[in-house]
Amino acid sequence: MSGPAAPLRVAHQFVTAGSRALLALGPRYLPFADAASPGLPLPRLLRLSLFQLVVGMAAALLVGTLNRVMIVELGVAAWVVSLFVGLPLLFAPFRTLVGFRSDHHRSHLGWRRVPYIWLGTMLQFGGLAIMPFALFILAGDTTLPAPLGAVVGPLAAGLAFLLVGAGMQTTQTAGLALATDLADEQARPRVVALMYVTLLVGMVGSGLVFSWLLADFTPTRLIQVVQGAAVVTIVLNLVALWKQEARDAGRRPRAGEVAPRFGAAWHSFIADRRARRFLWAVGLGTAAFTMQDIVLEPYGGEILHLSVGATSALTALLAGGGLLAFGVAARLLSRGANAERVAAWGACVGLPGFSAVIFAAPLEAAWLFRLGAFLIGFGAGLFSVGTLTAAMGLERKEHVGLALGAWGAVQASAAGLAVAAGGALRDGVGSLAASGALGEALASPATGYSVVYHLELLLLFLALIAIGPLVRPRQSASASGPHRKFGLAEMPG
């Protein structure tokens, strides 16, 4: 056979041979092959993970691309932008309720998780669809009368950000619960971890795509990009959900049936002292490691006089520390180390990391600052891997969604509040120090930054206090026990 079909036939044969060769390598060399199971093969699992790709895309758009566009191209005040970017976090505490409802939802179609994932998808789509027009009204680019535009703009922009945030939180909570339902018990931690890795891939990849598409910024191009992201949200989530959750007649509503109450389920879950202490440790540790996100690079530029390229390289140092921490944690956990203990080691590594950053200013030592950044990334990586593995032990069959929702709510809320508090503390204390209100000894630009880093040290100590009793092994089999293999699939988000 010749003609146009011949190249296609050769390409198909090449792809088929390559796929067989990859599969022949086995789980040892394929990062996520060990997350698959007979009931959830790898192609189906990777397709399901697309909903995390969509959530990562939305996060990159809100926090990265639109953040810059609103301030630079549209001329919106930075504090207004910070307020709107933080609005999606208002929905984070409701993730626990969403997870509980998806645990016990009964529909005539016999689904539990799918209705909530699709509801989140539509909320995210609606927010992205109206967002570019709302931003133009907010920036004053409208034919509306000025007084009316001053009211409609903030309301429309706030609604858009809230819809996207609610959609992201709802989709992620119910989606992770669905992945946990479909996976075998032994593969469950790896499946959930794969979802978080897909989230990172979505954030990084879509961030690069958005930067490329908006290189030559025009209002029309912004509308196309943001509404294109809305269409991608619908398409990818539809592909991700297609024939994933089986319809079960037992999940259909029955006459006179009383729905379970969230309050009773929450009290039952939180009655476990380990669960309460673990959530406190997650919140404190997450806040400790994320409060510096917004001030680390400005600290290097303003205090240590590093160039833009040098401060941008800090991201690579943080990521490199995290990757090294993953390798160390993988070795420790594969040998049966307690997951909470690994998380505690991460907090301990963070202590000298933040100390090095603090002392870099009076010593004028850029190398010490870089070392501190690397240690912060390493400690955060250990803490993330440890808490991710330990979180699997919180999951009970009767409320998987509730446990995942509580974990996600604590992480998202703590990270958002910590970042906002870090920026506010730096500005507030810095202004007081510059005015001389704190005394001559503290009249330095480094004072505001130093207060943030010292507070992070305190939070790490509090996280260690919370996680300390958890390092004792459970009476039952633990997710971090020696029988659990730990590989690249467990790399946390």
VEXTOR-764438 format. One line per field, with one value per residue (C-alpha): residue in one letter; y, x, z; residue number from 1. Coordinates in Angstrom, 1 decimal. Layout:
# residues N
aa: c(a | ...)
north: c(Y | ...)
east: c(X | ...)
up: c(Z | ...)
i: c(NUM | ...)
END
This chain:
# residues 493
aa: c(m | s | g | p | a | a | p | l | r | v | a | h | q | f | v | t | a | g | s | r | a | l | l | a | l | g | p | r | y | l | p | f | a | d | a | a | s | p | g | l | p | l | p | r | l | l | r | l | s | l | f | q | l | v | v | g | m | a | a | a | l | l | v | g | t | l | n | r | v | m | i | v | e | l | g | v | a | a | w | v | v | s | l | f | v | g | l | p | l | l | f | a | p | f | r | t | l | v | g | f | r | s | d | h | h | r | s | h | l | g | w | r | r | v | p | y | i | w | l | g | t | m | l | q | f | g | g | l | a | i | m | p | f | a | l | f | i | l | a | g | d | t | t | l | p | a | p | l | g | a | v | v | g | p | l | a | a | g | l | a | f | l | l | v | g | a | g | m | q | t | t | q | t | a | g | l | a | l | a | t | d | l | a | d | e | q | a | r | p | r | v | v | a | l | m | y | v | t | l | l | v | g | m | v | g | s | g | l | v | f | s | w | l | l | a | d | f | t | p | t | r | l | i | q | v | v | q | g | a | a | v | v | t | i | v | l | n | l | v | a | l | w | k | q | e | a | r | d | a | g | r | r | p | r | a | g | e | v | a | p | r | f | g | a | a | w | h | s | f | i | a | d | r | r | a | r | r | f | l | w | a | v | g | l | g | t | a | a | f | t | m | q | d | i | v | l | e | p | y | g | g | e | i | l | h | l | s | v | g | a | t | s | a | l | t | a | l | l | a | g | g | g | l | l | a | f | g | v | a | a | r | l | l | s | r | g | a | n | a | e | r | v | a | a | w | g | a | c | v | g | l | p | g | f | s | a | v | i | f | a | a | p | l | e | a | a | w | l | f | r | l | g | a | f | l | i | g | f | g | a | g | l | f | s | v | g | t | l | t | a | a | m | g | l | e | r | k | e | h | v | g | l | a | l | g | a | w | g | a | v | q | a | s | a | a | g | l | a | v | a | a | g | g | a | l | r | d | g | v | g | s | l | a | a | s | g | a | l | g | e | a | l | a | s | p | a | t | g | y | s | v | v | y | h | l | e | l | l | l | l | f | l | a | l | i | a | i | g | p | l | v | r | p | r | q | s | a | s | a | s | g | p | h | r | k | f | g | l | a | e | m | p | g)
north: c(0.0 | 3.3 | 6.9 | 9.2 | 6.3 | 4.9 | 7.5 | 7.2 | 3.4 | 3.8 | 6.3 | 4.0 | 1.1 | 3.3 | 4.5 | 1.0 | -0.4 | 2.5 | 1.9 | -1.8 | -1.0 | 1.4 | -1.1 | -3.8 | -1.6 | -2.4 | -0.4 | 0.1 | 2.6 | 4.0 | 6.7 | 5.9 | 2.3 | 1.2 | 3.3 | 1.2 | -1.9 | -4.4 | -2.4 | 0.9 | 0.4 | 3.1 | 4.6 | 5.0 | 6.4 | 9.0 | 10.0 | 10.5 | 12.7 | 15.3 | 17.0 | 17.9 | 19.3 | 21.6 | 22.7 | 23.5 | 25.4 | 27.6 | 28.2 | 29.2 | 31.6 | 33.3 | 33.5 | 34.0 | 35.3 | 37.4 | 38.7 | 40.3 | 41.4 | 43.2 | 45.1 | 46.0 | 46.0 | 47.0 | 49.3 | 47.8 | 48.6 | 45.8 | 45.6 | 45.2 | 42.4 | 40.6 | 40.8 | 39.2 | 36.5 | 35.6 | 35.4 | 31.7 | 30.7 | 31.7 | 28.5 | 26.3 | 25.5 | 24.2 | 21.4 | 19.3 | 19.6 | 18.9 | 15.7 | 14.6 | 15.3 | 13.3 | 10.4 | 10.1 | 11.7 | 9.7 | 10.5 | 8.9 | 8.2 | 6.2 | 8.4 | 9.9 | 11.8 | 12.7 | 15.2 | 17.2 | 17.1 | 18.3 | 21.0 | 22.2 | 22.1 | 24.3 | 26.8 | 27.0 | 27.4 | 30.2 | 32.1 | 32.0 | 32.9 | 36.2 | 37.0 | 39.0 | 41.3 | 41.8 | 42.7 | 45.3 | 46.9 | 46.9 | 48.6 | 51.3 | 50.2 | 50.4 | 52.6 | 52.5 | 55.7 | 56.1 | 55.6 | 52.5 | 51.1 | 51.6 | 49.4 | 46.8 | 46.2 | 45.0 | 43.0 | 41.3 | 40.6 | 39.2 | 37.0 | 35.6 | 34.8 | 33.3 | 31.0 | 29.8 | 29.2 | 27.3 | 25.2 | 24.4 | 23.3 | 21.3 | 19.5 | 18.7 | 17.3 | 15.1 | 14.1 | 12.9 | 11.0 | 9.3 | 8.3 | 6.9 | 4.9 | 3.4 | 2.5 | -0.7 | -0.2 | -0.9 | 1.5 | 4.3 | 6.5 | 6.3 | 7.2 | 10.3 | 11.3 | 11.0 | 13.4 | 16.0 | 15.6 | 16.1 | 19.3 | 20.6 | 19.6 | 21.6 | 24.7 | 24.7 | 23.7 | 26.0 | 28.9 | 28.5 | 28.4 | 31.4 | 33.4 | 32.5 | 33.3 | 36.7 | 37.7 | 40.3 | 41.5 | 42.9 | 43.0 | 40.7 | 38.2 | 38.2 | 37.4 | 34.5 | 33.0 | 33.1 | 31.9 | 29.3 | 28.1 | 27.9 | 25.6 | 23.5 | 23.0 | 21.5 | 19.3 | 17.8 | 17.2 | 15.5 | 13.3 | 12.6 | 11.6 | 9.5 | 6.0 | 6.4 | 6.0 | 3.0 | 3.7 | 1.9 | 1.5 | 1.3 | 5.0 | 6.2 | 8.0 | 6.0 | 7.1 | 8.1 | 7.8 | 10.2 | 11.7 | 11.5 | 14.7 | 16.5 | 17.5 | 14.0 | 12.7 | 15.5 | 15.0 | 11.3 | 12.0 | 14.7 | 12.7 | 10.8 | 12.6 | 11.7 | 13.3 | 16.5 | 16.7 | 15.8 | 18.5 | 21.0 | 19.9 | 20.2 | 23.7 | 25.0 | 23.4 | 24.5 | 28.1 | 28.0 | 26.9 | 29.1 | 32.5 | 33.3 | 32.7 | 36.3 | 37.9 | 35.6 | 37.1 | 40.7 | 40.1 | 38.9 | 42.0 | 44.7 | 43.6 | 41.6 | 43.5 | 40.5 | 40.8 | 39.8 | 36.7 | 35.7 | 36.0 | 34.1 | 31.3 | 30.9 | 29.0 | 26.4 | 26.2 | 25.6 | 23.0 | 21.3 | 21.0 | 19.5 | 16.9 | 15.9 | 15.7 | 13.4 | 11.0 | 11.0 | 10.5 | 7.7 | 5.8 | 6.3 | 5.4 | 2.3 | 1.1 | 1.5 | 4.9 | 6.5 | 9.1 | 11.6 | 11.3 | 12.2 | 15.2 | 16.2 | 15.9 | 18.3 | 20.9 | 20.4 | 21.1 | 24.2 | 25.7 | 26.2 | 27.2 | 30.2 | 31.0 | 31.1 | 33.5 | 35.8 | 35.9 | 36.5 | 40.2 | 41.3 | 39.1 | 40.4 | 36.7 | 35.9 | 32.3 | 31.9 | 33.2 | 30.6 | 27.9 | 28.9 | 28.8 | 25.3 | 24.1 | 25.6 | 23.7 | 20.5 | 20.8 | 21.6 | 18.6 | 16.2 | 17.7 | 17.4 | 13.8 | 12.8 | 14.4 | 13.1 | 9.6 | 10.0 | 11.5 | 8.2 | 6.7 | 9.2 | 7.8 | 5.6 | 3.7 | 5.5 | 9.0 | 9.1 | 12.3 | 13.9 | 13.1 | 14.3 | 17.4 | 18.2 | 17.7 | 19.9 | 22.6 | 22.9 | 23.0 | 25.5 | 27.8 | 27.7 | 28.5 | 31.3 | 33.0 | 32.6 | 34.2 | 37.1 | 37.5 | 37.4 | 40.3 | 42.3 | 41.8 | 42.8 | 46.0 | 47.0 | 46.3 | 47.7 | 51.0 | 51.2 | 50.5 | 53.1 | 55.7 | 55.1 | 53.9 | 50.7 | 52.4 | 53.2 | 49.7 | 48.3 | 51.2 | 48.9 | 47.7 | 44.1 | 44.4 | 43.7 | 40.6 | 39.4 | 39.5 | 37.2 | 34.7 | 34.7 | 34.0 | 31.1 | 29.7 | 29.9 | 28.1 | 25.3 | 24.8 | 24.7 | 22.2 | 20.0 | 20.2 | 19.1 | 16.3 | 14.9 | 12.4 | 11.2 | 9.6 | 6.7 | 3.9 | 3.0 | -0.3 | -1.2 | -1.3 | 2.1 | 3.7 | 4.3 | 0.8 | -1.3 | -3.2 | -0.1 | 0.7 | 4.3 | 5.5 | 8.5 | 8.1 | 9.5 | 12.8 | 15.3 | 18.4)
east: c(0.0 | 1.4 | 0.2 | -0.8 | -1.8 | 1.8 | 3.3 | 0.3 | 0.8 | 4.5 | 3.8 | 1.2 | 3.6 | 6.3 | 4.0 | 2.8 | 6.3 | 7.4 | 4.4 | 5.2 | 8.8 | 7.9 | 5.4 | 8.1 | 10.3 | 7.9 | 7.0 | 10.7 | 11.3 | 7.8 | 7.0 | 3.4 | 3.1 | 3.0 | -0.2 | -2.1 | -4.1 | -6.3 | -9.4 | -7.8 | -5.3 | -2.7 | -4.5 | -7.7 | -5.9 | -4.0 | -7.3 | -8.9 | -6.0 | -6.9 | -9.2 | -6.1 | -4.5 | -7.5 | -7.3 | -3.6 | -4.4 | -6.9 | -4.4 | -1.7 | -4.1 | -5.3 | -2.1 | 0.4 | -0.9 | -3.9 | -2.1 | 0.5 | -1.9 | -4.2 | -1.4 | 0.8 | -1.5 | -4.8 | -3.4 | -5.3 | -3.9 | -1.8 | -3.9 | -7.0 | -5.4 | -4.3 | -7.8 | -9.4 | -6.7 | -7.3 | -11.1 | -11.1 | -9.7 | -13.0 | -14.4 | -11.6 | -13.2 | -16.3 | -14.2 | -14.9 | -18.7 | -18.3 | -16.3 | -19.0 | -21.8 | -20.1 | -19.6 | -23.4 | -24.9 | -27.8 | -29.0 | -31.4 | -28.4 | -26.7 | -23.6 | -21.9 | -18.8 | -19.6 | -22.4 | -20.0 | -17.2 | -19.4 | -20.9 | -17.4 | -16.6 | -19.6 | -18.7 | -15.1 | -16.3 | -18.8 | -16.2 | -13.6 | -16.3 | -17.2 | -13.7 | -12.1 | -15.1 | -15.3 | -11.6 | -12.1 | -15.0 | -12.8 | -10.0 | -12.4 | -12.4 | -16.2 | -18.9 | -20.8 | -21.2 | -18.3 | -20.3 | -22.0 | -18.7 | -17.1 | -19.8 | -20.2 | -16.5 | -15.5 | -18.7 | -18.3 | -14.6 | -15.3 | -18.0 | -15.7 | -12.9 | -15.3 | -16.9 | -13.5 | -12.3 | -15.5 | -15.2 | -11.6 | -12.2 | -15.3 | -13.8 | -10.6 | -12.2 | -14.7 | -12.2 | -9.6 | -12.3 | -13.4 | -9.8 | -9.6 | -12.8 | -11.6 | -8.1 | -7.2 | -6.4 | -2.7 | -2.4 | -4.5 | -1.7 | 0.1 | -3.0 | -3.8 | -0.1 | -0.2 | -3.1 | -1.1 | 1.9 | -0.6 | -1.7 | 1.9 | 2.3 | -0.9 | 0.4 | 3.8 | 2.7 | -0.3 | 1.8 | 4.3 | 1.4 | -0.3 | 3.0 | 3.5 | 0.0 | 0.0 | 3.4 | 1.8 | -0.9 | -4.2 | -7.6 | -8.9 | -6.1 | -6.8 | -10.5 | -9.5 | -7.0 | -9.3 | -12.4 | -10.3 | -9.3 | -13.0 | -13.6 | -10.6 | -12.0 | -15.2 | -13.5 | -10.8 | -13.1 | -15.6 | -12.8 | -11.6 | -15.1 | -16.2 | -17.2 | -15.2 | -17.8 | -20.2 | -23.9 | -25.2 | -28.9 | -28.2 | -27.2 | -30.6 | -32.8 | -35.4 | -38.7 | -38.5 | -34.7 | -33.0 | -29.8 | -26.7 | -25.9 | -22.6 | -22.3 | -22.5 | -20.0 | -17.6 | -17.7 | -17.1 | -14.1 | -12.6 | -13.2 | -10.0 | -7.2 | -4.7 | -6.8 | -7.1 | -3.5 | -2.5 | -4.6 | -3.1 | 0.4 | -0.5 | -1.9 | 1.0 | 3.7 | 2.1 | 1.8 | 5.4 | 6.8 | 4.6 | 4.6 | 7.9 | 6.7 | 5.8 | 8.8 | 11.8 | 12.8 | 12.1 | 14.4 | 17.2 | 16.8 | 16.2 | 18.4 | 21.2 | 21.1 | 20.9 | 20.0 | 16.6 | 18.2 | 19.8 | 16.6 | 14.7 | 17.2 | 15.8 | 12.9 | 15.3 | 17.0 | 13.7 | 12.7 | 16.1 | 15.8 | 12.3 | 13.5 | 16.4 | 14.0 | 11.8 | 14.7 | 15.7 | 12.1 | 11.6 | 14.5 | 13.4 | 9.8 | 10.7 | 12.7 | 9.6 | 10.2 | 7.2 | 5.6 | 4.9 | 8.6 | 9.7 | 7.4 | 8.9 | 12.4 | 11.3 | 10.2 | 13.6 | 15.5 | 13.4 | 14.7 | 18.3 | 17.0 | 15.1 | 17.9 | 20.4 | 18.1 | 17.8 | 21.6 | 22.4 | 21.4 | 23.7 | 26.5 | 25.9 | 26.4 | 24.5 | 25.8 | 24.2 | 20.9 | 21.0 | 21.8 | 18.9 | 16.6 | 17.8 | 17.2 | 13.7 | 12.9 | 14.4 | 12.5 | 9.2 | 9.7 | 10.2 | 7.2 | 5.0 | 6.0 | 5.6 | 2.2 | 0.9 | 1.8 | 0.4 | -2.8 | -3.7 | -4.0 | -6.8 | -9.0 | -11.8 | -14.0 | -17.2 | -15.9 | -13.0 | -14.3 | -14.6 | -11.0 | -9.6 | -11.8 | -10.5 | -6.9 | -7.3 | -9.2 | -6.5 | -3.7 | -5.4 | -6.6 | -3.2 | -1.2 | -3.5 | -3.6 | 0.1 | 1.0 | -1.4 | -0.1 | 3.5 | 3.0 | 1.0 | 3.6 | 6.5 | 4.7 | 3.4 | 6.5 | 8.7 | 6.8 | 7.0 | 10.7 | 11.4 | 9.5 | 11.6 | 8.7 | 10.5 | 13.7 | 17.0 | 18.3 | 15.4 | 15.3 | 16.3 | 14.6 | 15.4 | 13.3 | 9.9 | 11.4 | 13.1 | 9.8 | 8.2 | 11.1 | 11.1 | 7.3 | 7.9 | 10.4 | 7.8 | 5.3 | 7.7 | 8.3 | 4.5 | 4.2 | 6.8 | 4.8 | 1.7 | 3.3 | 5.4 | 3.0 | 2.1 | 5.5 | 4.4 | 3.4 | -0.3 | -1.5 | -2.9 | -1.1 | 0.0 | 0.2 | 3.9 | 4.7 | 7.5 | 5.0 | 4.2 | 6.5 | 7.3 | 8.3 | 8.1 | 4.4 | 4.3 | 5.9 | 3.6 | 1.9)
up: c(0.0 | -1.1 | -1.2 | 1.6 | 3.9 | 3.9 | 6.3 | 8.6 | 8.7 | 9.4 | 12.2 | 13.7 | 13.7 | 15.3 | 18.1 | 18.7 | 18.9 | 21.2 | 23.5 | 23.8 | 24.6 | 27.3 | 28.8 | 28.7 | 31.0 | 33.9 | 37.0 | 38.0 | 35.2 | 34.4 | 37.0 | 37.5 | 36.4 | 40.0 | 40.5 | 38.0 | 39.0 | 37.1 | 38.0 | 37.1 | 34.2 | 33.5 | 30.4 | 32.3 | 35.3 | 33.2 | 31.5 | 34.9 | 36.1 | 33.4 | 35.9 | 37.9 | 34.8 | 34.4 | 38.0 | 37.5 | 34.4 | 36.3 | 39.2 | 36.8 | 35.0 | 38.2 | 40.2 | 37.4 | 34.1 | 35.1 | 38.2 | 35.9 | 33.2 | 35.7 | 37.3 | 34.2 | 31.1 | 32.8 | 35.5 | 38.4 | 41.9 | 43.3 | 46.5 | 44.5 | 42.5 | 45.7 | 47.0 | 43.9 | 43.6 | 47.2 | 46.8 | 45.6 | 49.0 | 50.6 | 49.3 | 50.6 | 54.0 | 52.2 | 50.6 | 53.7 | 53.1 | 49.3 | 50.1 | 52.6 | 50.2 | 47.5 | 49.9 | 50.5 | 47.4 | 45.8 | 42.3 | 39.9 | 37.6 | 40.4 | 40.6 | 43.7 | 42.5 | 38.9 | 39.7 | 41.9 | 39.5 | 36.7 | 39.0 | 39.7 | 36.0 | 35.1 | 37.9 | 36.6 | 33.0 | 34.0 | 35.9 | 33.1 | 30.5 | 32.1 | 33.5 | 30.7 | 30.3 | 34.1 | 34.2 | 31.4 | 33.3 | 36.5 | 34.6 | 33.4 | 29.7 | 29.3 | 28.0 | 31.3 | 33.3 | 35.7 | 38.9 | 37.5 | 36.3 | 39.7 | 41.2 | 38.4 | 37.8 | 41.3 | 41.6 | 38.2 | 38.8 | 42.3 | 41.0 | 38.3 | 40.7 | 43.2 | 40.5 | 39.3 | 42.9 | 43.8 | 40.7 | 41.3 | 44.9 | 44.1 | 41.1 | 42.9 | 46.1 | 44.4 | 41.7 | 44.2 | 46.1 | 42.8 | 42.1 | 45.6 | 45.0 | 41.8 | 42.9 | 44.8 | 48.5 | 48.0 | 45.1 | 46.5 | 47.9 | 44.6 | 42.7 | 44.8 | 44.6 | 40.8 | 40.8 | 42.6 | 40.2 | 37.3 | 39.0 | 38.9 | 35.3 | 34.5 | 36.3 | 34.7 | 31.2 | 31.0 | 32.5 | 29.6 | 27.1 | 28.5 | 28.4 | 24.8 | 23.7 | 25.5 | 24.4 | 22.1 | 24.4 | 23.1 | 24.7 | 22.0 | 22.6 | 26.4 | 25.7 | 23.4 | 25.8 | 28.9 | 27.1 | 25.4 | 28.8 | 29.7 | 26.6 | 27.5 | 31.0 | 29.6 | 27.1 | 29.3 | 32.2 | 30.0 | 28.7 | 32.2 | 33.5 | 30.5 | 31.8 | 35.0 | 37.7 | 37.3 | 37.7 | 40.8 | 41.4 | 45.1 | 45.1 | 43.8 | 46.3 | 48.2 | 49.6 | 53.2 | 53.3 | 55.7 | 54.4 | 56.6 | 58.5 | 57.9 | 61.5 | 62.8 | 60.3 | 61.0 | 64.7 | 64.1 | 61.9 | 64.1 | 67.3 | 66.3 | 68.2 | 65.6 | 62.9 | 64.8 | 65.6 | 62.1 | 60.6 | 63.0 | 62.0 | 58.3 | 58.7 | 60.8 | 58.6 | 55.4 | 56.7 | 57.8 | 54.4 | 52.3 | 54.1 | 52.5 | 48.9 | 48.3 | 50.0 | 49.2 | 45.9 | 46.9 | 49.9 | 47.7 | 45.4 | 48.0 | 50.8 | 49.2 | 45.9 | 43.7 | 40.0 | 38.6 | 37.1 | 40.4 | 42.3 | 39.6 | 40.1 | 43.6 | 42.1 | 40.8 | 44.1 | 45.9 | 43.3 | 43.4 | 47.2 | 46.9 | 44.3 | 46.5 | 49.5 | 47.4 | 46.8 | 50.5 | 51.6 | 49.0 | 50.5 | 54.0 | 53.4 | 51.4 | 54.4 | 56.6 | 58.1 | 59.9 | 57.5 | 60.3 | 61.4 | 57.8 | 57.9 | 61.3 | 59.8 | 57.1 | 59.7 | 61.4 | 58.2 | 57.7 | 60.9 | 59.8 | 56.3 | 57.6 | 60.0 | 57.1 | 55.2 | 58.3 | 58.9 | 55.2 | 55.5 | 58.4 | 57.0 | 53.4 | 52.3 | 49.2 | 49.3 | 52.8 | 51.4 | 48.5 | 51.0 | 53.1 | 50.1 | 49.1 | 52.7 | 52.7 | 49.5 | 50.9 | 54.2 | 52.4 | 50.2 | 53.2 | 54.9 | 51.9 | 51.1 | 54.8 | 55.2 | 51.9 | 52.8 | 56.4 | 55.0 | 53.4 | 57.0 | 57.7 | 55.0 | 56.2 | 53.8 | 55.0 | 54.5 | 52.0 | 50.5 | 53.9 | 54.9 | 51.6 | 51.8 | 55.3 | 54.2 | 51.1 | 53.0 | 55.7 | 53.1 | 50.8 | 53.6 | 55.5 | 52.3 | 51.2 | 54.6 | 55.1 | 51.8 | 52.5 | 56.0 | 54.8 | 52.4 | 54.9 | 57.7 | 55.4 | 54.3 | 57.7 | 59.8 | 57.1 | 57.1 | 60.9 | 60.8 | 58.1 | 60.1 | 63.2 | 65.3 | 66.2 | 67.2 | 65.6 | 65.8 | 63.7 | 61.2 | 58.3 | 55.2 | 56.3 | 59.5 | 57.7 | 56.0 | 59.2 | 61.2 | 58.5 | 58.7 | 62.5 | 62.5 | 60.1 | 62.6 | 65.3 | 63.1 | 62.5 | 66.2 | 66.7 | 63.8 | 65.5 | 68.8 | 66.9 | 65.0 | 67.8 | 69.3 | 65.8 | 65.2 | 67.4 | 65.1 | 64.8 | 66.1 | 62.7 | 59.4 | 58.3 | 54.9 | 55.7 | 56.8 | 55.3 | 53.1 | 51.2 | 48.3 | 47.8 | 44.3 | 42.0 | 41.9 | 45.4 | 44.5 | 46.2 | 44.9)
i: c(1 | 2 | 3 | 4 | 5 | 6 | 7 | 8 | 9 | 10 | 11 | 12 | 13 | 14 | 15 | 16 | 17 | 18 | 19 | 20 | 21 | 22 | 23 | 24 | 25 | 26 | 27 | 28 | 29 | 30 | 31 | 32 | 33 | 34 | 35 | 36 | 37 | 38 | 39 | 40 | 41 | 42 | 43 | 44 | 45 | 46 | 47 | 48 | 49 | 50 | 51 | 52 | 53 | 54 | 55 | 56 | 57 | 58 | 59 | 60 | 61 | 62 | 63 | 64 | 65 | 66 | 67 | 68 | 69 | 70 | 71 | 72 | 73 | 74 | 75 | 76 | 77 | 78 | 79 | 80 | 81 | 82 | 83 | 84 | 85 | 86 | 87 | 88 | 89 | 90 | 91 | 92 | 93 | 94 | 95 | 96 | 97 | 98 | 99 | 100 | 101 | 102 | 103 | 104 | 105 | 106 | 107 | 108 | 109 | 110 | 111 | 112 | 113 | 114 | 115 | 116 | 117 | 118 | 119 | 120 | 121 | 122 | 123 | 124 | 125 | 126 | 127 | 128 | 129 | 130 | 131 | 132 | 133 | 134 | 135 | 136 | 137 | 138 | 139 | 140 | 141 | 142 | 143 | 144 | 145 | 146 | 147 | 148 | 149 | 150 | 151 | 152 | 153 | 154 | 155 | 156 | 157 | 158 | 159 | 160 | 161 | 162 | 163 | 164 | 165 | 166 | 167 | 168 | 169 | 170 | 171 | 172 | 173 | 174 | 175 | 176 | 177 | 178 | 179 | 180 | 181 | 182 | 183 | 184 | 185 | 186 | 187 | 188 | 189 | 190 | 191 | 192 | 193 | 194 | 195 | 196 | 197 | 198 | 199 | 200 | 201 | 202 | 203 | 204 | 205 | 206 | 207 | 208 | 209 | 210 | 211 | 212 | 213 | 214 | 215 | 216 | 217 | 218 | 219 | 220 | 221 | 222 | 223 | 224 | 225 | 226 | 227 | 228 | 229 | 230 | 231 | 232 | 233 | 234 | 235 | 236 | 237 | 238 | 239 | 240 | 241 | 242 | 243 | 244 | 245 | 246 | 247 | 248 | 249 | 250 | 251 | 252 | 253 | 254 | 255 | 256 | 257 | 258 | 259 | 260 | 261 | 262 | 263 | 264 | 265 | 266 | 267 | 268 | 269 | 270 | 271 | 272 | 273 | 274 | 275 | 276 | 277 | 278 | 279 | 280 | 281 | 282 | 283 | 284 | 285 | 286 | 287 | 288 | 289 | 290 | 291 | 292 | 293 | 294 | 295 | 296 | 297 | 298 | 299 | 300 | 301 | 302 | 303 | 304 | 305 | 306 | 307 | 308 | 309 | 310 | 311 | 312 | 313 | 314 | 315 | 316 | 317 | 318 | 319 | 320 | 321 | 322 | 323 | 324 | 325 | 326 | 327 | 328 | 329 | 330 | 331 | 332 | 333 | 334 | 335 | 336 | 337 | 338 | 339 | 340 | 341 | 342 | 343 | 344 | 345 | 346 | 347 | 348 | 349 | 350 | 351 | 352 | 353 | 354 | 355 | 356 | 357 | 358 | 359 | 360 | 361 | 362 | 363 | 364 | 365 | 366 | 367 | 368 | 369 | 370 | 371 | 372 | 373 | 374 | 375 | 376 | 377 | 378 | 379 | 380 | 381 | 382 | 383 | 384 | 385 | 386 | 387 | 388 | 389 | 390 | 391 | 392 | 393 | 394 | 395 | 396 | 397 | 398 | 399 | 400 | 401 | 402 | 403 | 404 | 405 | 406 | 407 | 408 | 409 | 410 | 411 | 412 | 413 | 414 | 415 | 416 | 417 | 418 | 419 | 420 | 421 | 422 | 423 | 424 | 425 | 426 | 427 | 428 | 429 | 430 | 431 | 432 | 433 | 434 | 435 | 436 | 437 | 438 | 439 | 440 | 441 | 442 | 443 | 444 | 445 | 446 | 447 | 448 | 449 | 450 | 451 | 452 | 453 | 454 | 455 | 456 | 457 | 458 | 459 | 460 | 461 | 462 | 463 | 464 | 465 | 466 | 467 | 468 | 469 | 470 | 471 | 472 | 473 | 474 | 475 | 476 | 477 | 478 | 479 | 480 | 481 | 482 | 483 | 484 | 485 | 486 | 487 | 488 | 489 | 490 | 491 | 492 | 493)
END
